[in-house]
Amino acid sequence: MSVFESPLRDLRILVTRSAPDAELIGAPLVELGALVEYFPLLEIEPITALTDQLDLIKKLRVGERLIFISRNAVRFSLPYLSAHSQYWPRELVLIAVGAGTAQYLADCTGQLVIYPKLQQNSEGLLALDELQQVSGERIYLMKGEGGRTLIERTLTNRGAELHALAWYRRQNANSTARQLNNLLKINNFNIILLSSVEAAAQFARLTSEVEPMTLKSCVYLVVSDRVEKCLEGLVPDAKFIRTNGAGHKAITQALLRWVKNNKI
């Protein structure tokens, strides 16, 4: 690729997602000329005590809705759905929170997946026509442990019988403050990607002794206003790039727009 075909050639980007999603995000950025380093702030591990989850998916009925909150929700629940539901996937309604999760779910199942096109987050998902008239209907939310409760509360308030099934949990990675601080000093990053409140909180803990100017010189690529607010106290007057979703396409598009607008 020539220099003229490398719109991200002047960017040094720190991707803090865990594998394998980190590489999925970083690869297209490298192809566009960016220098990418990986430093996972969180680790994703499967939940192994699944008695309640398995009891529920065995009761799935034709036409019921399954909402997948992330690629990890698909990744960790898929083997059990395939093994324990006679209606999976052809006779169920599959819904995803964003385009990346929807594409991954569609690739895994060969089925149509519904997802919000404009606002790819919990609020956008709750605005879907398919989730408005749900009184008396069973809906299954495939998710990780903890996290926001907006979807659960809203659909329950609309009268749905909502079952939240956790398939994985996030843990702080075994990374040290010294490792991250050294990485920041050596690489002089332009962009730091933080895609969850939990990752932002861990970043704040590990950088508590970093020179303020080192943090202030970076632009923070975030996927929600909640992540942005988490960082505002850590980095006063920080600059942010907001993406429309946490998938690799949304992140790449947000960076390309930012570069174009800032003539980087």
C-alpha positions in Angstrom: 0.0 0.0 0.0 1.5 3.4 -1.0 1.6 6.3 1.4 -1.3 7.9 -0.4 -3.4 4.8 0.2 -2.6 4.8 4.0 -4.9 7.4 5.5 -4.0 6.3 9.1 -0.2 6.3 8.5 0.6 9.0 11.1 -1.4 7.3 13.9 0.0 5.3 16.8 -2.9 3.5 18.3 -3.2 1.5 21.6 -5.9 -1.1 21.5 -6.9 -2.3 25.0 -9.4 -5.0 24.1 -8.8 -8.6 24.9 -8.1 -11.3 22.3 -9.4 -12.3 19.9 -11.4 -9.1 19.4 -8.3 -6.9 19.8 -6.7 -8.4 16.7 -10.0 -8.1 14.8 -10.0 -4.4 15.6 -6.3 -3.8 15.0 -5.8 -5.6 11.7 -7.8 -3.2 9.5 -6.1 -0.3 11.2 -2.7 -1.7 10.3 -3.8 -2.2 6.7 -4.7 1.5 6.6 -1.2 2.4 7.8 -1.5 2.8 11.5 1.0 1.5 14.0 -1.0 -0.6 16.5 0.1 -1.9 19.9 -2.0 -4.2 22.1 -2.4 -4.0 25.8 -5.5 -5.9 27.1 -6.9 -4.3 30.3 -9.4 -7.0 30.9 -9.6 -10.8 30.4 -12.7 -12.6 29.4 -13.4 -16.0 30.9 -16.4 -18.3 30.5 -18.8 -19.0 33.3 -18.7 -22.7 34.0 -21.6 -23.1 36.4 -24.5 -23.0 33.9 -27.3 -25.0 35.5 -29.8 -22.1 35.4 -28.8 -21.1 31.8 -29.2 -24.6 30.5 -32.5 -25.1 32.2 -33.8 -21.9 30.5 -32.6 -22.6 26.9 -34.1 -26.1 27.0 -37.5 -24.3 27.4 -37.0 -22.1 24.3 -40.2 -22.0 22.2 -40.7 -21.3 18.5 -40.6 -17.5 17.7 -39.0 -16.4 21.0 -36.5 -13.6 20.9 -32.8 -13.9 21.9 -30.8 -10.7 22.3 -27.0 -11.0 22.1 -25.2 -8.1 23.8 -21.7 -8.9 22.4 -19.6 -11.2 20.3 -18.5 -12.9 23.5 -22.2 -13.6 24.3 -22.4 -15.4 21.0 -19.0 -17.1 21.4 -19.7 -18.6 24.8 -23.4 -19.4 24.5 -23.4 -20.9 21.0 -22.2 -24.4 21.9 -24.9 -24.8 24.5 -27.7 -23.4 22.3 -26.7 -25.8 19.6 -26.7 -28.8 22.0 -29.8 -28.0 24.1 -32.4 -26.2 22.0 -34.3 -28.1 19.3 -35.4 -24.8 17.8 -31.9 -23.2 17.5 -31.4 -21.2 15.4 -34.0 -21.4 12.6 -37.1 -21.0 14.6 -36.0 -18.2 16.9 -35.7 -14.4 16.5 -32.1 -13.3 16.7 -31.3 -9.8 17.8 -27.9 -8.1 18.4 -26.9 -4.8 19.9 -24.7 -3.8 17.0 -23.4 -4.5 13.5 -20.3 -6.4 14.6 -22.2 -8.8 16.9 -24.9 -9.2 14.3 -22.4 -10.1 11.6 -20.7 -12.6 13.8 -24.0 -14.2 14.9 -25.1 -14.3 11.2 -21.9 -16.0 10.2 -22.2 -18.6 12.9 -25.9 -19.4 12.3 -26.6 -18.5 8.6 -29.7 -16.7 9.9 -31.0 -13.2 9.6 -30.1 -11.1 12.6 -31.9 -7.9 13.6 -29.9 -5.0 14.9 -30.1 -1.2 15.2 -28.6 0.5 12.2 -28.1 4.1 13.5 -27.6 3.9 17.3 -25.7 0.7 18.0 -26.0 0.5 21.7 -28.6 -0.5 24.4 -30.7 2.6 23.7 -30.8 1.9 19.9 -31.6 -1.7 20.5 -34.6 -0.8 22.7 -35.9 1.5 20.0 -36.3 -1.5 17.5 -39.8 -2.2 16.4 -39.3 -5.8 17.3 -39.0 -4.9 21.0 -41.9 -2.5 21.4 -44.9 -4.8 21.9 -43.5 -7.5 24.2 -46.1 -7.7 27.0 -46.4 -11.3 28.2 -43.6 -12.6 25.9 -40.4 -14.4 27.0 -37.2 -12.7 25.9 -33.7 -14.1 26.6 -30.8 -11.7 27.1 -27.4 -13.3 26.3 -24.8 -11.3 28.1 -21.8 -11.2 30.4 -21.8 -11.0 34.2 -22.7 -7.5 35.6 -22.9 -4.6 33.2 -25.8 -2.3 32.5 -29.3 -3.2 33.5 -31.1 -0.8 31.1 -32.3 -3.5 28.7 -33.5 -5.8 31.5 -35.4 -3.0 33.2 -36.9 -1.5 30.1 -38.2 -4.8 28.6 -39.5 -5.8 32.0 -41.3 -2.5 32.3 -42.8 -3.2 28.9 -44.3 -6.4 30.3 -41.9 -8.9 29.0 -40.8 -12.0 30.9 -37.1 -11.2 30.6 -34.4 -13.8 31.4 -30.8 -12.5 31.6 -28.3 -15.3 31.0 -24.7 -14.6 31.8 -22.1 -16.7 29.9 -18.9 -14.9 30.7 -17.2 -12.5 33.1 -14.6 -9.8 32.8 -11.6 -9.8 35.0 -8.8 -7.3 35.3 -5.8 -8.6 33.2 -2.6 -9.4 35.0 -1.0 -6.3 33.6 1.0 -3.9 35.8 1.0 -0.1 36.1 4.7 -0.2 35.2 4.1 -2.1 32.0 1.4 0.3 30.8 3.4 3.4 31.9 6.5 2.2 30.0 4.4 1.5 26.9 2.8 4.9 27.0 6.2 6.6 27.4 8.0 4.7 24.6 5.3 4.8 22.0 3.8 8.3 22.3 0.4 7.2 21.2 -2.0 9.5 19.3 -5.1 7.3 20.0 -6.1 5.0 22.9 -9.1 2.8 22.5 -11.2 2.2 25.5 -14.4 0.3 24.8 -16.1 -0.3 28.2 -16.5 1.4 31.5 -14.7 -1.5 33.2 -11.7 -1.0 30.8 -11.7 2.7 31.5 -11.7 2.1 35.2 -8.8 -0.3 35.0 -6.9 2.2 32.8 -7.5 4.9 35.4 -6.1 2.6 38.1 -3.0 1.7 36.2 -2.2 5.2 35.1 -2.7 7.0 38.4 1.0 7.9 38.5 1.5 8.7 34.8 2.5 12.3 33.9 -0.7 14.3 33.2 0.7 15.6 30.0 1.3 12.1 28.7 -2.4 11.3 29.1 -3.6 14.7 27.9 -1.6 14.4 24.6 -3.7 11.3 23.6 -7.1 11.3 22.0 -9.5 8.7 23.5 -11.5 6.5 21.2 -14.6 5.5 23.2 -17.9 3.7 22.4 -20.3 5.5 24.7 -20.8 8.6 26.8 -20.5 6.4 29.9 -16.9 5.6 29.0 -16.2 9.2 28.2 -17.5 10.3 31.6 -15.4 7.7 33.4 -12.3 9.3 31.8 -13.2 12.9 32.3 -12.0 12.9 35.9 -8.8 11.2 35.0 -7.8 13.4 32.1 -9.2 17.0 32.4 -9.9 18.6 29.0 -9.3 15.2 27.3 -10.3 14.9 23.6 -12.6 12.1 22.5 -13.6 10.3 19.4 -17.0 8.6 19.7 -17.9 5.5 17.6 -21.3 4.2 16.6 -20.7 0.8 18.0 -17.9 -1.3 19.4 -17.3 -3.4 16.3 -14.2 -3.1 14.1 -16.0 -1.4 11.2 -17.5 1.2 13.5 -14.1 1.9 15.1 -12.3 2.1 11.7 -15.0 4.5 10.3 -14.8 6.7 13.3 -11.0 7.0 13.0 -11.2 7.7 9.2 -13.7 10.5 9.9 -11.6 12.0 12.6 -8.5 12.0 10.5 -10.3 13.6 7.6 -11.8 16.3 9.8 -8.5 17.0 11.5 -6.4 16.8 8.4 -4.0 14.4 10.1 
